């Protein structure tokens, strides 16, 4: 079973991405391959083609990834072979491919030149093109006796952006599993610390620091997600901190009410400032709740 996706161009320039794809701590020499160029000089060959056709502006490359399920127990060599057979999708374009073996789920990275060396045309990918690539990925899985996935044409999970239209079936993606875990843990937690502890119990690492803008989650399989990638504002650091802050205030209201009631039971002095204990208790409750009325009804959003 393989998931094929287009990765947004954000962090890396071409040279950095090529170095990442071929890093020795992630792959091996025999698991790196180049089509219509050389691994060692791919960056300069990509740039030469762009210069030749005077197309050095705008998008410089495309980055795709093909991830295999650990349940298929696929070997690095077979994952690499399937990746090489995927290259027929990029005829006329230079490609560098690396099979990464540093995670439980083996995965292929493809870096494609944005300009064709055959005719100088730019690489364009419609939703139909991506769907056809996924169909080929599925066919290759079937060829090598791996599980296949039903492809839902034109459909994307609500948890994925338009560039992450994965092949999906009943199998949950790591992102969906993470979202479910967050919802489960936050609804049963009374504080940020308790939430992090419960996530840790499920195998997740949570990096939630005052000095950082985002919360970063690391899944049990080693995949990392920032809160902003979960595509729902309620999972952002800002929204979750507001939730826990209001929850803390609500608990203070509850504890204060319990404390005042306890005083009412234990005190032998039946009057205070001209009021009997019951009247004093009721006034204290109303006054405290009024000051914290925004915290008295907060609930985690479904």
Secondary structure, 3 states (H helix, E strand, C coil): CEEEEEECCCCCCHHHHHHHHCCCCCCCHHHEEEECCCCCCHHHHHHHHHHHCCCCCCCCEEEEEEEECHHHCCCHHHHHHHHHHHHHHHCCCCEEEEEECCCCCCEEEEEEECECCCCCCECCCCHHHHHHHHHHHHHHHHHCCCCCCCCCCCCCCCCCCCCCCCCCCCCCCHHHHHHHHHHHHHHCCCCHHHHHHHHHHCCCEEECCCCCCCCEEECCCCCEEEHHHHCCHHHCHHHHHHHHHHHHHHHHHHHHHHHHHHHHHHCCCCEECCEEHHHHHHHHHHHHHHHCHHHCCCCCCC
